[in-house]
Amino acid sequence: MQKQKDWFKNRGYLHFSNKTPLRVKKNVLRYVSNPNKVAGHSFYPLIFKEIKQRRFKQSTFGEVTRRSHKKEKNGKIISNTKIRDILYASHIDAHVYSYYTQKIITPKYEEYLKRNPLLSDSITAYRQIRTEDDLKYKNNVHFAKDVFDEIKKRENCVALVLDIENFFPSLDHKILKLAWAKLLGYKTLPKDHYNLFKACTRFSYVKLNDLRTKNNHFDEKKIAHLRNKGKHTFFENIKELVDSDIIIHKNQKKNENGKLMGIPQGLPISALLANIYMLAFDEDVIDELTLKYDIFYRRYSDDIVFLCKENQIDFVEEFVKKAIKKIKLSISFEKTEKILFRIDAGRLQSFKIEKDNSLTKNFPLNYLGFEFYGYQTLIKSKNLAQFYREMKDTVRRKSKRVEVIKEKHLLDKAPLFKRKIYRLYSFKGVKTRKLKIKRVTLRNGKQYIDEDGFRKFRGNYLRYAYRASEDLEAPEIKRQLRNHWKILQKTLRKYDFSNVKDS
């Protein structure tokens, strides 16, 4: 049986407060479990970074529709790359968020959901839901299977996939505050919770790139100097950050009334707050659509799916439009996918309902990383492409390092250490195993590398795919990956490694 996640986590990144190793857990616990301490806690600025996700998707250029890395918007050709803003907290702040999330607010949230099993089943993201055998927690594979199985059961139905626009940056602070207090059983937030609320809504942040002060790199000399003093931080103290030339930004996102809105995506508490915020919407859907009209509903964060009859599409969209407006969010109905499922030529088949109501056959339902065609389930082509792209990028980086070694030591040949490549990108990394941990420690002001125990390697992407194939009863997923070894070997042969044979 899997254990519950521990609220305490030794995070490895650099920030504005020092790292908190496991040995200080008791001291941290005394602090974060004291409401008076939390009520007066001063939160550090967050660190902001962008995560760019390259996308190769169907785009329209004039009258031509094709798959591309580009798209046309307002008459201009721009990149299809999805940019997600992530803000992460300092170590002590993260512990405060994590403790309140797992030990105080989540139990209240789960207790509330248990009163309504239909409601509990419908909300899947950011929760620890046990599988039927009670051996582990459900993941996106199980949640996707629930939807696909329901489609197979209904046979003739339409899947409506909706996406909330700018979810985290658009949350209304007043609605969030009232929903948070209601969940705790208060009319207004207690002082400690209110301090967390302020930190999540009136936050300040520093851009990660602004910390790269040495030719677009971090000041490694300064970081090493601080590390020798036992401080794993960017600055000696917060005053040094304030006195520096680095700009500390404040949350400037405002609604149409000029009031601040949105919460940072990336905090240990952000996902839970988003679920609390959506609770009123979830209850409306269950009461008015599921109970009255037998419309199937699932929400994974801001990804919403409905299963309804073909003649209920307009009714569902109209209801969602009104319900989502109550909580001051919006859905782009132009981007809504409408996938019709029905028996065709003796098997369950998918059809995309186009804007002119025409049908495009064999267009899948894209949900939680999978493509469901009715008669088969595949891994999303974008995810598979990303796996191969990462594989090729890793081998290319290894090749550059080998070339540097050859040039530095005047060698004609240099080998590639293939073990890690195979572990990450081939069937040889499917099994779990223990790997040695190398830790850098300071003794008498000098750094030493010690082999300190083992860490558990839980398998690579192929392990995930193979397990998904079994859980979804979809052997076609394994067939998608049958050429991965050939692709890896072909990639290795492109470069001049002395221990890679030419075919």
C-alpha positions in Angstrom: 0.0 0.0 0.0 1.3 3.4 -0.9 2.0 5.9 1.8 0.5 9.3 1.9 2.7 12.1 0.7 4.8 13.8 3.4 4.2 17.6 3.7 8.0 18.0 4.3 10.1 18.0 1.2 13.8 18.9 0.9 13.7 21.0 -2.2 16.9 21.2 -4.2 16.6 24.6 -5.9 18.3 27.8 -5.0 16.1 30.6 -3.6 16.2 33.5 -1.2 16.0 31.4 2.0 18.3 28.6 2.9 17.6 24.9 2.2 16.0 22.8 4.9 17.5 19.3 5.1 15.6 16.5 6.8 17.4 17.0 10.1 15.6 20.3 10.7 12.1 18.9 10.1 11.1 19.0 13.8 12.1 22.7 14.0 10.1 23.5 10.8 7.1 21.5 12.1 7.0 23.5 15.4 7.0 26.7 13.3 4.5 25.8 10.6 2.0 24.1 13.0 1.8 27.3 15.2 -1.0 29.4 13.9 0.4 32.5 15.6 3.7 32.1 13.9 2.1 31.5 10.5 -0.2 34.6 11.0 2.9 36.8 11.4 5.1 35.0 8.9 6.7 37.3 6.2 6.7 35.5 2.9 9.7 35.9 0.5 9.3 37.0 -3.1 8.6 34.2 -5.5 10.9 33.3 -8.4 9.3 33.5 -11.8 10.2 31.3 -14.8 8.6 30.4 -18.1 8.1 26.8 -19.3 7.8 26.7 -23.1 6.0 23.8 -24.7 6.6 23.3 -28.4 3.4 22.3 -30.2 2.8 20.8 -33.6 -1.0 21.1 -34.1 -3.6 21.8 -36.7 -3.7 25.5 -37.7 -5.6 27.5 -40.3 -3.7 29.8 -42.7 -6.2 31.6 -44.8 -8.3 28.9 -46.4 -5.7 26.2 -45.8 -5.7 23.9 -42.7 -2.6 21.9 -41.9 -0.5 20.8 -39.0 2.3 23.2 -38.1 4.5 24.8 -35.4 3.0 28.1 -36.4 -0.5 29.7 -36.4 -2.2 32.7 -37.8 -3.5 35.3 -35.3 -4.8 38.8 -36.2 -3.3 38.5 -39.7 0.2 37.6 -38.4 2.0 34.3 -38.4 3.2 33.5 -34.8 4.6 30.5 -33.0 2.3 27.7 -31.6 4.5 27.4 -28.6 2.6 27.3 -25.3 4.2 29.4 -22.6 3.3 28.7 -19.0 4.2 31.0 -16.1 5.5 29.2 -13.1 6.3 30.9 -9.7 7.9 28.9 -6.9 8.4 29.7 -3.3 11.4 29.9 -1.0 12.0 26.8 1.1 10.4 27.9 4.4 7.4 29.4 2.6 6.9 26.2 0.6 6.8 24.3 3.9 4.1 26.6 5.2 2.0 26.2 2.1 2.6 22.4 2.0 1.7 21.9 5.7 -1.5 23.8 5.5 -2.4 22.1 2.2 -1.9 18.5 3.3 -2.6 18.7 7.1 -5.3 21.3 7.4 -7.2 22.3 4.2 -7.2 19.1 2.2 -8.8 17.0 5.0 -11.6 19.6 5.1 -12.0 19.5 1.3 -12.1 15.7 1.2 -14.6 15.5 4.0 -16.8 17.9 2.1 -16.6 15.8 -1.1 -17.4 12.6 0.7 -20.9 13.8 1.4 -21.6 13.7 -2.3 -20.1 10.6 -4.1 -21.1 11.9 -7.5 -19.3 15.2 -6.8 -16.2 13.4 -5.5 -16.0 11.1 -8.5 -16.2 14.1 -10.9 -13.2 16.1 -9.5 -10.0 14.2 -10.3 -7.0 16.5 -10.4 -4.6 17.2 -7.5 -6.2 14.6 -5.2 -5.0 11.3 -3.7 -7.8 8.8 -4.8 -7.1 5.2 -4.1 -7.6 2.5 -6.8 -10.3 -0.2 -6.3 -7.7 -2.7 -5.0 -6.5 0.0 -2.5 -2.9 -0.7 -3.4 -2.0 2.7 -5.0 -3.4 6.1 -5.9 -5.1 6.8 -9.2 -3.3 8.8 -11.9 -4.3 10.3 -15.2 -4.4 6.8 -16.8 -7.1 5.7 -14.5 -9.0 9.0 -14.9 -8.8 8.7 -18.7 -10.0 5.0 -18.5 -13.1 6.1 -16.5 -14.1 8.4 -19.3 -13.3 6.0 -22.1 -15.2 3.2 -20.4 -18.2 5.4 -20.0 -18.2 6.2 -23.7 -18.0 2.4 -24.5 -20.9 1.9 -22.1 -23.1 4.6 -23.7 -21.9 3.9 -27.3 -24.0 6.7 -28.9 -22.9 9.9 -27.2 -21.0 13.1 -27.7 -17.9 14.1 -25.8 -17.6 17.9 -25.2 -14.1 18.9 -24.2 -13.9 22.5 -22.8 -10.9 24.5 -21.5 -11.1 27.4 -19.1 -9.3 30.4 -20.4 -6.3 31.6 -18.3 -7.4 29.6 -15.3 -5.0 30.4 -12.5 -4.4 34.1 -13.5 -8.1 34.7 -13.7 -9.3 33.6 -10.3 -11.3 36.2 -8.5 -9.9 36.9 -5.0 -13.2 37.7 -3.3 -14.8 34.4 -4.5 -11.7 32.5 -3.5 -11.7 34.0 0.0 -15.3 33.3 0.6 -15.1 29.7 -0.7 -11.9 29.1 1.5 -13.6 30.4 4.6 -16.8 28.4 3.9 -14.9 25.2 3.6 -13.2 25.8 7.0 -16.6 26.5 8.5 -16.1 30.3 9.1 -17.6 33.5 7.8 -14.2 35.0 7.4 -10.7 33.5 7.2 -8.7 33.0 10.5 -5.6 35.1 10.8 -3.1 32.4 9.8 -5.2 31.4 6.7 -5.7 35.0 5.9 -1.9 35.5 5.8 -1.6 32.6 3.3 -4.4 34.1 1.3 -2.6 37.5 1.1 0.6 35.7 0.1 -1.2 33.9 -2.7 -3.0 37.0 -4.1 -0.8 40.0 -3.3 2.5 38.2 -4.2 5.7 39.7 -5.4 8.3 37.9 -7.5 11.7 38.1 -9.2 12.3 36.9 -12.7 14.8 34.0 -12.8 16.5 35.5 -15.8 17.2 38.7 -13.8 19.3 36.7 -11.4 21.6 35.8 -14.3 23.9 38.7 -13.7 27.1 37.4 -15.3 26.8 37.3 -19.1 23.4 35.7 -18.8 24.7 33.2 -16.2 24.3 33.0 -12.5 27.1 34.4 -10.4 28.7 31.0 -9.6 31.6 32.5 -7.7 29.2 34.3 -5.3 26.9 31.2 -5.0 30.0 29.0 -4.1 31.1 31.6 -1.6 27.7 31.5 0.1 27.7 27.7 0.0 31.0 27.6 1.8 29.3 29.6 4.5 26.5 27.1 4.7 24.0 29.2 2.7 22.4 27.7 -0.4 20.9 30.9 -1.6 21.3 33.6 -4.2 21.8 36.3 -1.6 23.2 36.4 2.0 19.9 37.9 3.2 16.8 39.5 1.9 18.2 43.0 2.5 20.9 42.3 0.0 18.2 41.5 -2.6 16.3 44.7 -1.9 19.5 46.8 -2.1 20.5 45.2 -5.4 19.5 46.4 -8.9 17.2 43.4 -9.4 13.5 44.4 -9.9 11.0 42.9 -7.5 7.7 42.8 -9.4 4.2 42.7 -7.9 1.1 40.9 -9.1 -0.3 43.4 -11.6 -3.1 41.2 -13.2 -6.4 43.1 -12.7 -10.0 42.4 -13.7 -12.3 44.7 -15.6 -13.1 46.6 -12.3 -9.4 47.3 -11.7 -9.1 44.8 -8.8 -6.2 42.3 -8.5 -7.0 38.8 -9.7 -5.2 35.4 -10.1 -2.9 33.2 -8.0 0.5 31.9 -8.9 0.8 28.6 -10.6 3.5 26.5 -9.0 3.0 26.9 -5.2 2.2 23.7 -3.2 -1.2 25.2 -2.3 -2.2 26.5 -5.8 -3.9 23.4 -7.1 -6.0 22.9 -3.9 -7.1 26.6 -4.0 -8.1 26.1 -7.7 -10.3 23.1 -6.7 -11.9 25.0 -3.8 -12.6 27.9 -6.2 -14.4 25.6 -8.7 -16.5 23.8 -6.0 -19.6 25.9 -6.6 -19.4 25.3 -10.4 -18.9 21.5 -9.8 -21.9 21.4 -7.5 -24.1 23.3 -10.1 -23.1 20.8 -12.8 -23.8 17.7 -10.7 -27.2 19.1 -9.4 -28.5 20.5 -12.8 -26.9 18.3 -15.4 -25.8 14.9 -13.9 -28.8 14.2 -11.6 -31.5 15.7 -13.8 -30.3 14.7 -17.3 -27.7 11.9 -16.7 -24.9 13.9 -18.3 -21.5 12.5 -17.4 -19.0 15.1 -16.0 -15.3 15.0 -15.2 -13.0 18.0 -14.4 -9.2 17.6 -14.3 -8.1 21.1 -13.2 -9.2 23.4 -16.0 -9.9 20.5 -18.5 -13.6 19.7 -18.5 -15.3 16.8 -20.3 -19.1 16.2 -20.7 -20.7 13.1 -22.2 -24.2 13.8 -23.4 -26.6 13.0 -26.2 -26.2 14.7 -29.6 -29.4 16.8 -29.1 -28.1 18.1 -25.7 -25.0 19.8 -27.0 -26.5 23.4 -27.2 -28.2 22.9 -23.8 -25.0 21.9 -22.1 -23.0 24.7 -23.6 -25.6 27.3 -22.6 -25.7 26.0 -19.0 -21.9 26.0 -18.7 -21.7 29.5 -20.1 -24.0 30.8 -17.4 -22.5 28.7 -14.6 -18.9 29.6 -15.3 -19.9 33.3 -15.5 -21.1 33.1 -11.9 -17.5 32.5 -10.8 -16.1 35.1 -13.1 -14.3 32.8 -15.5 -14.8 32.2 -19.2 -14.6 29.3 -21.6 -13.5 29.6 -25.3 -16.3 27.8 -27.0 -14.6 28.3 -30.4 -12.0 25.9 -29.2 -14.4 23.3 -27.7 -14.0 19.9 -29.2 -17.1 18.0 -30.0 -16.5 14.3 -30.7 -19.4 12.0 -31.7 -19.2 8.3 -30.9 -21.5 5.8 -32.5 -21.4 2.2 -33.9 -20.1 2.3 -37.5 -19.3 -0.8 -39.5 -19.7 -3.0 -36.4 -17.3 -1.1 -34.1 -17.4 2.1 -32.0 -16.1 4.9 -34.1 -15.2 8.6 -33.4 -16.3 11.6 -35.5 -15.4 15.2 -35.1 -18.4 17.6 -35.3 -17.2 20.5 -37.4 -18.5 24.1 -37.1 -20.8 23.5 -40.1 -22.1 20.3 -38.4 -20.3 18.1 -40.9 -18.5 15.0 -39.6 -14.8 14.1 -39.9 -14.3 10.4 -39.3 -11.6 8.9 -37.2 -10.8 12.1 -35.3 -10.0 11.1 -31.7 -11.0 12.4 -28.3 -7.8 13.9 -26.8 -7.9 13.5 -23.1 -5.2 13.5 -20.4 -2.4 12.5 -22.8 -4.4 9.9 -24.8 -6.2 9.7 -28.1 -9.4 7.7 -27.9 -10.9 6.6 -31.3 -13.7 4.3 -29.8 -12.2 1.1 -31.2 -8.6 1.9 -30.0 -6.6 4.1 -27.6 -3.2 5.6 -28.4 -0.7 7.8 -26.6 -1.1 11.4 -27.8 1.2 11.9 -30.8 2.5 15.2 -29.3 3.7 13.3 -26.2 5.4 10.6 -28.2 7.1 13.2 -30.4 8.3 15.0 -27.2 9.8 11.7 -26.0 11.8 11.2 -29.2 12.8 14.8 -29.3 14.2 14.6 -25.7 16.0 11.4 -26.7 17.7 13.1 -29.7 18.5 16.3 -27.7 20.2 14.2 -24.9 22.4 12.3 -27.4 23.3 15.5 -29.1 24.4 17.1 -25.8 26.4 14.0 -25.0 28.1 14.2 -28.4 29.2 17.8 -27.7 30.7 16.8 -24.4 32.6 14.0 -26.0 34.0 16.3 -28.6 35.2 18.7 -25.9 37.0 15.8 -24.1 38.6 14.7 -27.4 39.9 18.2 -28.1 41.0 18.9 -24.5 43.0 15.6 -24.2 44.0 15.3 -27.8 42.2 12.0 -28.3 41.2 10.4 -31.6 38.4 8.4 -30.0 36.1 8.9 -27.0 33.3 6.6 -25.8 29.7 7.4 -24.9 28.6 6.1 -21.5 25.5 4.4 -22.8 24.1 3.1 -19.5 22.2 6.2 -18.6 20.9 6.8 -22.2 19.5 3.2 -22.2 18.0 3.6 -18.8 16.1 6.8 -19.8 15.1 6.0 -23.4 14.9 2.3 -23.9 13.2 -0.9 -22.7 16.3 -1.5 -20.5 15.0 1.3 -18.1 11.5 -0.1 -17.7 12.2 -1.9 -14.4 12.6 -0.1 -11.0 16.1 -0.2 -9.5 18.2 1.4 -6.9 20.8 4.0 -8.0 23.8 5.3 -5.9 23.4 8.7 -4.5 26.4 11.1 -4.7 26.2 14.0 -2.2 28.4 17.1 -2.1 29.3 17.8 1.5 31.4 20.6 3.1 34.1 19.6 5.6 36.5 22.2 6.9 35.5 24.6 4.1 36.3 22.0 1.3 33.8 20.1 -0.9 33.8 16.3 -0.9 31.7 14.0 -3.0 30.4 11.1 -1.0 28.4 8.0 -2.1 25.6 8.2 0.4 23.0 5.4 0.0 20.7 4.8 -2.8 17.7 6.4 -4.5 14.8 4.6 -6.2 14.6 4.8 -10.0 11.0 4.3 -10.8 11.3 3.6 -14.5 11.2 5.7 -17.7 8.5 7.0 -20.0 8.3 3.5 -21.7 7.4 2.0 -18.3 4.6 4.5 -18.0 3.4 3.7 -21.6 3.6 -0.1 -21.0 1.6 0.3 -17.8 -1.0 2.5 -19.5 -1.3 -0.1 -22.3 -2.2 -2.7 -19.6 -4.5 -0.5 -17.5 -6.4 0.8 -20.6 -6.4 -2.7 -22.2 -4.9 -1.1 -25.3 -2.1 -3.3 -26.8 -1.9 -0.8 -29.6 0.0 1.6 -27.3 2.9 -0.9 -27.1 2.9 -1.1 -30.9 3.3 2.7 -31.1 6.7 2.3 -29.3 7.9 -0.9 -31.0 10.6 1.1 -33.1 12.0 3.0 -30.2 15.2 0.9 -30.0 15.9 1.3 -33.8 15.3 5.1 -33.5 17.7 5.3 -30.5 20.4 3.3 -32.3 20.0 5.4 -35.5 20.4 8.5 -33.4 23.6 7.2 -31.7 25.1 6.3 -35.1 24.8 9.9 -36.2 27.6 11.0 -33.9 31.3 10.0 -33.6 31.2 7.8 -30.5 34.0 5.2 -30.4 31.8 2.5 -28.8 28.8 2.8 -31.2 29.0 0.4 -34.1 28.0 1.5 -37.6 25.4 -0.7 -39.2 
